[in-house]
């Protein structure tokens, strides 16, 4: 695991190992150092999260999309979810979603039930087994994550939430920007 404090210290004022300005040209040195420290901390967190997701997939013998379906279903356990909703959520074809649901049903993680109001449609629901397995696999991690943020003040929480929304907006625009950058 990477020690976030070590990363932050190495990028703090006076500890800037790389004085190059590849991505940060034109920015004052103190602002560049702060920006690099925040972005590096975010990269380290993202790497840790990706590693955790890989370990979770391996532990539960599932792919990323299977885990996404379970997470979606477990957010609101009593909610009636149709396969088309999952197709839109995953951004996959209907056939791919059906294959994922088939695997999850065979493994005992979901059930398909007929819609009592429309026999042509079904609802997907996570099973008690899925609930138990997710809690067993991810419970300790969620407890540690909650303990990392539970004592944040309202102001600190607002700053972090705002930052994460801005970063989400920034990376959501990447595909759009990439197309325009490729033009001569």
Secondary structure, 3 states (H helix, E strand, C coil): CCCHHHHHHHCCCCCCCCCCCCCCCCCCHHHHHHHHHHHHHHHHHHHHHHHHHHHHHHHHCCCHHHHHHHHHHHHCCCCCECHHHHHHHHCCCHHHHHHHHHHHHHCCCEEEEEECCEEEEEEEEECHHHHHHHHHHHHHHHHHHHHHHCCCCHHHHHHHHHHHHHHHHHHHCHHHHHHHHCCC
